[in-house]
């Protein structure tokens, strides 16, 4: 669970990401470290990245549902296409660090 102060700081950084504003290295480093260890922070950053890449989805669309449920990887460059070797698949399915704590 995030404290109010931490959540507001993270949300401010996420809003910058979603709006294509400049985020300092220190802010991004702090946010990523938090996201590596906290599921809520991870979800907030993923949603911001999704909005940055895909824009705001249309109301009542499937994209809005996927964004709201935080399903799938927001970055299309990380999607695997075609046959893959076992090592690549194992790396792709590697769980985030916070998942081990659940």
GROMACS elastic network, one bead per residue, 0.5 to 0.9 nm:
[ bonds ]
;  ai    aj funct       b0    kb
    1    38     6  0.76875   500
    1    39     6  0.86239   500
    1    40     6  0.73226   500
    2     5     6  0.81264   500
    2     6     6  0.61046   500
    2     7     6  0.57866   500
    2    38     6  0.82171   500
    2    40     6  0.75640   500
    2    41     6  0.78956   500
    3     6     6  0.52272   500
    3     7     6  0.60548   500
    3     8     6  0.85370   500
    4     7     6  0.51319   500
    4     8     6  0.60535   500
    4     9     6  0.85387   500
    5     8     6  0.52970   500
    5     9     6  0.62277   500
    5    10     6  0.86511   500
    6     9     6  0.51455   500
    6    10     6  0.61180   500
    6    11     6  0.84946   500
    7    10     6  0.50628   500
    7    11     6  0.59452   500
    7    12     6  0.85457   500
    7    40     6  0.89574   500
    7    41     6  0.77386   500
    8    12     6  0.61446   500
    8    13     6  0.87008   500
    9    12     6  0.52128   500
    9    13     6  0.65027   500
    9    14     6  0.87293   500
    9    31     6  0.88330   500
   10    13     6  0.51376   500
   10    14     6  0.61081   500
   10    15     6  0.85906   500
   10    27     6  0.86957   500
   10    30     6  0.87965   500
   10    31     6  0.63157   500
   10    34     6  0.88420   500
   10    41     6  0.73303   500
   10    44     6  0.78760   500
   10    45     6  0.81682   500
   11    15     6  0.60148   500
   11    16     6  0.85738   500
   11    41     6  0.88524   500
   11    44     6  0.72050   500
   11    45     6  0.83654   500
   11    48     6  0.89314   500
   12    15     6  0.51410   500
   12    16     6  0.64135   500
   12    17     6  0.88321   500
   13    16     6  0.51250   500
   13    17     6  0.63835   500
   13    18     6  0.87685   500
   13    23     6  0.69088   500
   13    27     6  0.70657   500
   13    28     6  0.76143   500
   13    31     6  0.76403   500
   13    45     6  0.85451   500
   13    48     6  0.89077   500
   14    17     6  0.50192   500
   14    18     6  0.61491   500
   14    19     6  0.85616   500
   14    31     6  0.87124   500
   14    44     6  0.68368   500
   14    45     6  0.58465   500
   14    46     6  0.88295   500
   14    47     6  0.81596   500
   14    48     6  0.52358   500
   14    49     6  0.78953   500
   15    18     6  0.50766   500
   15    19     6  0.60707   500
   15    20     6  0.85249   500
   15    21     6  0.82960   500
   15    48     6  0.66649   500
   16    19     6  0.51807   500
   16    20     6  0.60680   500
   16    22     6  0.66959   500
   16    23     6  0.65656   500
   16    48     6  0.83740   500
   17    20     6  0.52184   500
   17    21     6  0.60254   500
   17    22     6  0.75062   500
   17    23     6  0.70218   500
   17    45     6  0.83639   500
   17    48     6  0.59314   500
   17    49     6  0.65177   500
   17    51     6  0.83857   500
   17    52     6  0.63615   500
   18    21     6  0.77065   500
   18    47     6  0.82027   500
   18    49     6  0.61451   500
   18    50     6  0.77010   500
   18    51     6  0.53015   500
   18    53     6  0.81000   500
   18    55     6  0.80348   500
   19    48     6  0.85207   500
   19    51     6  0.81046   500
   19    52     6  0.64602   500
   20    23     6  0.87590   500
   20    52     6  0.64808   500
   23    26     6  0.83299   500
   23    27     6  0.64594   500
   23    28     6  0.65266   500
   24    27     6  0.52448   500
   24    28     6  0.62633   500
   24    29     6  0.85285   500
   25    28     6  0.51396   500
   25    29     6  0.59350   500
   25    30     6  0.85110   500
   26    29     6  0.50958   500
   26    30     6  0.61436   500
   26    31     6  0.85845   500
   27    30     6  0.51934   500
   27    31     6  0.61296   500
   27    32     6  0.85752   500
   28    31     6  0.50384   500
   28    32     6  0.59701   500
   28    33     6  0.84136   500
   29    32     6  0.52593   500
   29    33     6  0.60886   500
   29    34     6  0.85593   500
   30    33     6  0.52449   500
   30    34     6  0.62145   500
   30    35     6  0.86411   500
   31    34     6  0.51185   500
   31    35     6  0.60963   500
   31    36     6  0.86280   500
   31    41     6  0.76459   500
   31    42     6  0.87521   500
   31    45     6  0.78920   500
   32    36     6  0.60711   500
   32    37     6  0.88170   500
   32    41     6  0.84296   500
   32    42     6  0.79186   500
   32    45     6  0.81062   500
   33    36     6  0.51685   500
   33    37     6  0.68202   500
   33    38     6  0.88538   500
   34    37     6  0.54800   500
   34    38     6  0.60142   500
   34    39     6  0.89710   500
   34    41     6  0.63544   500
   34    42     6  0.76552   500
   35    38     6  0.51326   500
   35    39     6  0.66068   500
   35    40     6  0.74985   500
   35    43     6  0.78379   500
   35    44     6  0.83992   500
   35    45     6  0.73345   500
   35    98     6  0.81407   500
   36    39     6  0.78654   500
   36    41     6  0.81400   500
   36    42     6  0.67443   500
   36    96     6  0.66810   500
   36    97     6  0.58810   500
   36    98     6  0.61833   500
   37    41     6  0.81755   500
   37    42     6  0.80293   500
   37    96     6  0.81905   500
   37    97     6  0.60785   500
   37    99     6  0.84110   500
   37   101     6  0.86410   500
   38    41     6  0.54485   500
   38    42     6  0.61856   500
   38    43     6  0.87750   500
   38    97     6  0.84926   500
   38    98     6  0.55967   500
   38    99     6  0.85780   500
   39    43     6  0.61710   500
   39    44     6  0.86848   500
   39    96     6  0.89218   500
   39    98     6  0.61933   500
   39    99     6  0.75428   500
   40    43     6  0.51567   500
   40    44     6  0.62757   500
   40    45     6  0.87775   500
   41    44     6  0.51010   500
   41    45     6  0.62854   500
   41    46     6  0.86020   500
   42    45     6  0.53596   500
   42    46     6  0.61702   500
   42    47     6  0.86595   500
   42    98     6  0.88219   500
   43    46     6  0.50787   500
   43    47     6  0.61088   500
   43    48     6  0.85875   500
   43    70     6  0.68264   500
   44    47     6  0.52746   500
   44    48     6  0.62956   500
   44    49     6  0.87420   500
   45    48     6  0.50547   500
   45    49     6  0.61513   500
   45    50     6  0.85287   500
   46    49     6  0.50848   500
   46    50     6  0.60382   500
   46    51     6  0.86022   500
   46    70     6  0.73803   500
   46    73     6  0.79379   500
   46    74     6  0.68168   500
   47    51     6  0.61876   500
   47    52     6  0.85317   500
   47    67     6  0.66621   500
   47    68     6  0.81313   500
   47    70     6  0.65633   500
   47    74     6  0.77660   500
   48    51     6  0.51650   500
   48    52     6  0.61232   500
   48    53     6  0.86874   500
   49    53     6  0.61483   500
   49    54     6  0.84553   500
   49    74     6  0.65692   500
   49    75     6  0.77053   500
   50    53     6  0.52404   500
   50    54     6  0.58262   500
   50    55     6  0.73399   500
   50    56     6  0.87420   500
   50    67     6  0.73495   500
   50    70     6  0.88655   500
   50    73     6  0.81146   500
   50    75     6  0.70566   500
   51    54     6  0.53098   500
   51    56     6  0.57040   500
   51    57     6  0.80888   500
   51    67     6  0.82248   500
   51    74     6  0.83467   500
   52    55     6  0.56464   500
   52    56     6  0.83100   500
   53    74     6  0.73015   500
   53    75     6  0.71157   500
   53    76     6  0.88385   500
   54    57     6  0.75614   500
   54    74     6  0.80059   500
   54    75     6  0.89517   500
   56    59     6  0.89320   500
   56    63     6  0.89474   500
   56    64     6  0.79975   500
   57    60     6  0.86140   500
   57    61     6  0.70958   500
   57    62     6  0.85009   500
   57    63     6  0.57059   500
   57    64     6  0.51480   500
   57    65     6  0.89071   500
   57    67     6  0.79194   500
   58    61     6  0.56085   500
   58    62     6  0.85238   500
   58    63     6  0.72882   500
   58    64     6  0.64288   500
   59    62     6  0.88890   500
   59    63     6  0.87420   500
   59    64     6  0.64679   500
   60    63     6  0.83273   500
   60    64     6  0.63898   500
   60    65     6  0.75139   500
   61    64     6  0.52148   500
   61    65     6  0.66157   500
   61    66     6  0.88640   500
   62    65     6  0.50554   500
   62    66     6  0.62136   500
   62    67     6  0.85710   500
   63    66     6  0.50429   500
   63    67     6  0.60329   500
   63    68     6  0.84164   500
   64    67     6  0.51119   500
   64    68     6  0.59747   500
   64    69     6  0.85435   500
   65    68     6  0.50385   500
   65    69     6  0.60854   500
   65    70     6  0.83283   500
   65    71     6  0.86643   500
   66    69     6  0.52278   500
   66    70     6  0.58326   500
   66    71     6  0.52958   500
   66    72     6  0.76279   500
   67    71     6  0.65902   500
   67    72     6  0.87246   500
   67    74     6  0.87221   500
   68    71     6  0.79996   500
   70    73     6  0.84071   500
   70    74     6  0.86777   500
   71    74     6  0.83192   500
   72    75     6  0.89216   500
   73    76     6  0.71998   500
   73    78     6  0.75574   500
   73    79     6  0.75356   500
   74    78     6  0.86456   500
   75    78     6  0.58447   500
   75    79     6  0.74035   500
   76    79     6  0.53336   500
   76    80     6  0.88847   500
   77    80     6  0.82956   500
   78    92     6  0.87255   500
   80    83     6  0.84236   500
   80    84     6  0.77843   500
   80    89     6  0.85828   500
   80    92     6  0.83423   500
   81    84     6  0.79548   500
   84    87     6  0.82337   500
   84    88     6  0.63562   500
   84    89     6  0.64682   500
   85    88     6  0.55499   500
   85    89     6  0.65167   500
   85    90     6  0.88635   500
   86    89     6  0.51200   500
   86    90     6  0.60941   500
   86    91     6  0.86668   500
   87    90     6  0.50977   500
   87    91     6  0.62535   500
   87    92     6  0.85885   500
   88    91     6  0.52004   500
   88    92     6  0.61277   500
   88    93     6  0.87144   500
   89    93     6  0.62010   500
   89    94     6  0.86376   500
   90    93     6  0.52664   500
   90    94     6  0.62706   500
   91    94     6  0.51539   500
   91    95     6  0.88511   500
   92    95     6  0.84980   500
   95    98     6  0.82323   500
   95    99     6  0.64303   500
   95   100     6  0.78632   500
   96    99     6  0.55929   500
   96   100     6  0.76062   500
   97   100     6  0.58175   500
   97   101     6  0.76083   500
   98   101     6  0.54252   500
   98   102     6  0.70393   500
   99   102     6  0.53319   500
